[in-house]
Amino acid sequence: MPKIILTRIDNRLIHGQVATQWTSSIGTNLLLVANDDVAHNPMRQGLMDMAAPTGVATRYFSIKKTIDIISRANDKQLIFIICETPEDVLKLVKGGVPIKKVNVGNMHMSEGKRQVATVVAVDDADVTAFKELQELGVELEIQRVPKTPIEDVQKLFV
């Protein structure tokens, strides 16, 4: 069983907050970005590697590869999964990745989305994915950084 410490939705993936505050707060030693685009984009990977803290490994896997190999994770790996969208997390859960809790971080405002929390904007597809995650027993929480208060998860369904 892989030791998944936290799964976070953050459309910036690995950046300053993830690299410094979240990584040290949860005590992870592996940042696993599960994203089909980034898995095949060495430039984006290189930029994220520059943000990753020293001593913390990075992996960039497609959603399918994450599903296929997560069960073979080494016992010493304390895994922090970072996804861009709730739909990607849902695919992981449906594919058998044992995700019990999802931290909803930054989901930027864009066309067709509505702002529902401090740093979270959703569209109908996001809401549907969040509802399905809850139905599958996944706990959701909205929190920008570890030291800020957790926001009411019901905001996701407005």
C-alpha positions in Angstrom: 0.0 0.0 0.0 1.5 3.3 -1.0 2.0 5.9 1.7 0.0 8.8 0.3 0.4 11.6 2.8 -1.7 14.1 1.0 -3.4 14.7 -2.4 -3.8 18.3 -3.4 -5.6 20.0 -6.3 -3.6 23.0 -7.4 -3.6 24.2 -11.0 0.0 25.6 -10.4 1.2 22.1 -9.4 4.7 22.5 -7.9 5.3 26.1 -6.9 6.4 28.1 -3.8 3.6 27.2 -1.4 3.7 23.5 -2.3 7.5 23.4 -2.2 8.0 25.2 1.1 4.9 25.3 3.3 3.0 22.1 2.4 6.1 19.8 1.9 7.6 20.7 5.3 4.2 20.7 7.0 3.3 17.2 6.0 6.8 15.7 6.0 6.8 14.3 2.5 9.8 13.1 0.6 8.2 12.7 -2.9 6.2 15.1 -4.9 4.2 13.2 -7.5 2.6 15.3 -10.2 -0.1 13.3 -11.8 -0.8 15.2 -15.0 -1.0 14.0 -18.6 0.5 17.2 -20.1 3.3 17.6 -17.6 4.3 13.9 -18.0 5.4 14.7 -21.5 6.7 18.2 -21.1 10.3 18.4 -19.9 10.3 22.2 -19.9 7.5 22.3 -17.3 9.1 19.5 -15.3 12.4 21.4 -15.2 10.7 24.6 -13.9 8.9 22.6 -11.2 12.2 20.8 -10.3 13.7 24.3 -9.6 10.9 25.0 -7.1 11.1 21.6 -5.3 12.9 21.6 -2.0 16.3 20.0 -1.7 16.0 16.4 -0.6 12.5 16.0 -1.9 12.2 13.8 -5.0 9.9 14.7 -7.9 8.0 12.4 -10.3 5.9 13.5 -13.3 3.5 10.7 -14.3 0.4 10.6 -16.5 -2.8 9.7 -14.8 -2.7 6.2 -16.3 1.0 5.6 -15.2 0.2 6.8 -11.7 -2.7 4.3 -11.5 -0.5 1.5 -13.0 2.5 1.9 -10.7 1.5 3.6 -7.4 1.0 0.2 -5.8 4.7 -0.5 -6.3 5.8 2.5 -4.3 8.7 1.9 -1.9 7.7 1.9 1.8 10.1 4.8 2.4 8.3 7.0 0.0 6.0 9.5 1.7 4.0 10.6 -1.3 2.4 14.0 -1.9 0.2 13.7 -5.1 -0.5 17.0 -6.8 -3.2 17.2 -9.6 -4.4 20.1 -11.6 -8.1 19.3 -11.6 -10.7 17.4 -9.5 -11.5 15.4 -12.6 -7.9 14.1 -12.6 -8.2 13.1 -8.9 -11.5 11.3 -9.7 -9.7 9.3 -12.4 -7.0 8.3 -9.9 -9.6 7.2 -7.3 -11.6 5.3 -9.9 -8.4 3.7 -11.1 -7.7 2.3 -7.7 -5.3 4.9 -6.2 -6.0 4.8 -2.4 -6.8 8.5 -1.9 -8.8 9.1 1.3 -8.5 12.9 1.5 -8.1 15.7 -1.0 -6.9 19.2 -0.2 -8.4 21.7 -2.6 -5.9 24.5 -3.1 -5.7 26.9 -6.0 -8.3 26.6 -8.8 -8.0 29.8 -10.7 -10.8 31.8 -12.1 -11.2 31.3 -15.9 -14.0 31.5 -18.4 -17.1 29.6 -17.3 -16.0 29.3 -13.7 -17.4 30.9 -10.6 -15.4 31.9 -7.5 -16.7 29.9 -4.5 -13.8 30.2 -2.0 -10.8 32.3 -1.3 -8.7 30.7 -4.1 -11.1 28.3 -5.6 -13.2 28.8 -8.8 -15.3 25.9 -10.2 -17.5 25.0 -13.1 -20.2 22.4 -13.3 -17.7 19.6 -14.3 -15.7 20.4 -11.2 -18.7 20.3 -9.0 -19.8 17.0 -10.5 -16.3 15.5 -9.9 -16.3 16.8 -6.2 -19.7 15.2 -5.6 -18.5 11.9 -7.0 -15.4 12.0 -5.0 -17.5 12.5 -1.8 -19.8 9.6 -2.9 -16.7 7.4 -3.2 -15.8 8.2 0.4 -13.1 10.8 -0.3 -12.9 13.6 2.3 -12.5 17.1 0.8 -11.1 20.2 2.4 -10.4 23.7 1.2 -7.2 25.2 2.5 -4.7 27.5 0.8 -1.7 26.9 3.0 -1.3 24.8 6.2 -1.5 27.8 8.6 -4.7 29.3 7.1 -8.1 28.1 8.3 -9.9 25.3 6.5 -12.9 26.7 4.6 -16.3 25.1 4.5 -16.3 22.4 1.9 -19.9 23.1 1.0 -18.7 26.1 -0.9 -17.6 23.7 -3.6 -21.2 22.8 -4.3 -22.7 26.3 -4.7 
